[in-house]
């Protein structure tokens, strides 16, 4: 089984973009070294929204990264920067990325909202705009590894 993880953030203001850019670079470097990480991609959506899809060997690997120092430090800033933030993950038989449309469907149906100090009306209503995809808006977060790391004995 592959774990598919999707996140969506929407910045409250353009003034937070430089901070997000810098910290996203730190996370990207950390992801490449994370055990169990199979690959990922980022979508720079409209209206200051950002989506990520990452694939993991297992739930333990995904959670280990989630609670890693770099990710945990940046996650604390989401409350300050964002008026919308949500996550969803599921198991898949395939080691391939779902479409952004599928990511949106899953987020809408079973996504978990991050508690925020300044939530938008859409956040409070659990509504997510469908992502606007063009190839130029998508960035790789590391090439997809089709093979998994060997399991420890």
C-alpha positions as CSV (number, residue, x, y, z in Angstrom):
1,X,0.0,0.0,0.0
2,X,1.0,3.6,-0.7
3,X,0.0,6.5,1.4
4,X,-1.2,9.5,-0.5
5,X,-1.1,12.8,1.4
6,X,-2.7,16.0,0.2
7,X,-2.3,19.4,1.9
8,X,-3.9,22.7,0.9
9,X,-2.9,26.2,2.3
10,X,-4.2,29.6,1.4
11,X,-2.2,32.6,2.5
12,X,-4.0,35.5,4.1
13,X,-1.8,38.0,2.4
14,X,0.9,38.4,-0.2
15,X,3.2,39.6,2.6
16,X,3.6,36.0,3.7
17,X,4.8,34.8,0.3
18,X,8.5,35.3,0.9
19,X,8.3,33.4,4.2
20,X,6.4,30.6,2.6
21,X,8.8,30.4,-0.3
22,X,11.9,30.2,2.0
23,X,10.3,27.6,4.3
24,X,9.0,25.6,1.4
25,X,12.6,25.3,0.1
26,X,13.7,24.0,3.5
27,X,10.8,21.4,3.5
28,X,11.6,20.3,0.0
29,X,15.3,19.6,0.9
30,X,14.1,17.7,4.0
31,X,11.6,15.7,2.0
32,X,14.3,14.4,-0.3
33,X,16.1,12.8,2.6
34,X,13.0,11.5,4.4
35,X,12.8,7.7,4.8
36,X,9.8,6.3,3.0
37,X,9.2,9.3,0.8
38,X,8.3,8.2,-2.7
39,X,7.8,11.6,-4.4
40,X,5.6,14.7,-4.5
41,X,4.4,17.7,-6.3
42,X,3.2,21.2,-5.6
43,X,0.5,23.2,-7.3
44,X,0.6,27.0,-7.1
45,X,-3.1,27.6,-7.4
46,X,-4.9,30.9,-7.8
47,X,-5.8,33.3,-5.0
48,X,-2.7,32.5,-2.9
49,X,-3.6,28.8,-2.5
50,X,-1.0,26.0,-2.6
51,X,-1.7,22.3,-2.9
52,X,0.8,19.4,-2.3
53,X,0.5,15.7,-3.0
54,X,3.1,13.4,-1.5
55,X,3.4,9.6,-1.7
56,X,4.8,7.5,1.2
57,X,5.8,3.9,1.7
58,X,3.6,3.8,4.9
59,X,1.8,5.8,7.5
60,X,4.7,5.7,9.9
61,X,7.1,7.3,7.4
62,X,4.5,10.0,6.6
63,X,4.0,10.8,10.3
64,X,7.7,10.7,11.0
65,X,8.2,13.5,8.5
66,X,5.1,15.4,9.7
67,X,6.6,15.6,13.2
68,X,10.2,16.2,12.0
69,X,11.9,19.3,13.1
70,X,11.8,21.3,9.8
71,X,8.1,20.4,9.1
72,X,7.0,21.0,12.7
73,X,8.6,24.4,12.8
74,X,6.9,25.5,9.6
75,X,3.6,24.0,10.6
76,X,3.5,26.3,13.6
77,X,3.5,29.3,11.3
78,X,0.4,28.2,9.3
79,X,-1.9,29.8,11.9
80,X,-0.2,33.1,11.4
81,X,0.1,33.0,7.6
82,X,-3.1,31.2,6.5
83,X,-6.9,31.7,6.4
84,X,-7.4,28.2,5.0
85,X,-5.5,25.0,5.7
86,X,-6.5,21.4,5.4
87,X,-5.1,17.9,5.0
88,X,-6.3,14.5,3.9
89,X,-4.5,11.2,3.3
90,X,-5.6,7.7,2.1
91,X,-4.2,4.3,1.1
92,X,-3.7,3.5,-2.6
93,X,-2.7,0.3,-4.4
94,X,-0.8,2.4,-6.9
95,X,2.5,4.2,-6.7
96,X,1.3,7.1,-8.8
97,X,0.0,10.6,-8.2
98,X,-3.8,11.1,-8.2
99,X,-5.1,14.0,-10.4
100,X,-5.6,17.4,-8.8
101,X,-9.3,16.8,-9.4
102,X,-9.2,13.6,-7.3
103,X,-7.2,15.4,-4.6
104,X,-9.9,18.1,-4.5
105,X,-12.6,15.4,-4.3
106,X,-10.9,13.7,-1.4
107,X,-10.2,17.0,0.4
108,X,-13.9,18.0,0.0
109,X,-15.2,14.7,1.2
110,X,-12.9,13.8,4.1
111,X,-10.3,16.5,4.5
112,X,-9.5,17.7,8.0
113,X,-9.4,21.5,8.7
114,X,-6.5,23.0,10.6
115,X,-7.7,25.2,13.4
116,X,-6.9,28.8,12.5
117,X,-7.0,32.2,14.2
118,X,-8.2,34.0,11.1
119,X,-10.3,31.4,9.1
120,X,-12.0,32.5,5.9
121,X,-15.7,31.9,5.4
122,X,-14.8,29.1,3.0
123,X,-12.6,27.4,5.6
124,X,-15.4,27.6,8.2
125,X,-17.8,26.1,5.7
126,X,-15.4,23.3,4.7
127,X,-15.5,24.5,1.1
128,X,-12.4,24.3,-1.2
129,X,-12.2,25.8,-4.6
130,X,-11.2,23.3,-7.2
131,X,-7.6,23.7,-8.1
132,X,-6.7,25.5,-11.3
133,X,-4.1,23.3,-13.0
134,X,-1.7,24.1,-15.8
135,X,1.7,22.5,-16.2
136,X,3.4,25.8,-15.5
137,X,1.8,26.0,-12.1
138,X,3.0,22.6,-11.0
139,X,6.4,21.9,-9.5
140,X,8.1,18.5,-8.7
141,X,9.0,17.8,-5.1
142,X,11.3,15.0,-6.1
143,X,11.0,12.4,-8.8
144,X,8.6,9.6,-8.1
145,X,10.4,6.5,-6.9
146,X,8.6,3.5,-8.3
147,X,10.4,1.1,-5.9
148,X,10.1,1.0,-2.2
149,X,12.9,0.8,0.3
150,X,13.4,-2.8,1.6
151,X,11.5,-3.5,4.8
152,X,13.6,-3.9,8.0
153,X,13.8,-7.5,9.3
